[in-house]
Amino acid sequence: MLLFDVGTVLFCTSLMLLIWFLLKRQNNHQAKLVALIICIVMEIIGGVLMVVAHYLVAGNASTITNLIQ
């Protein structure tokens, strides 16, 4: 489950960076906005990697799929 671990590290790192950038006092709002966008994109990529690793690679089924069948 290396792919899941990579997604988790990416998601958690970007979340910590997002909090850090939001708490940091900066006068340059454009740089803060760019950092914010990069962190959000990293979080989305990390989340997608975790979902792909859990459901597609590992072959687990979701609860909703089990209820439908």
C-alpha angles and dihedrals in degrees: 000000000000091000091057091049091051090050091049093050091047092048095046094044093051091047091054091046090049092053091045093051092047093051095042115096109233131169092200103080094177092060089047091052092050091049090048092052092048091051092049092050090049090051092051092049091048092049093048091049091053093049092047092048094048101043108023105030099034092038097229119158124225122241091244091055091050091051093051094051 
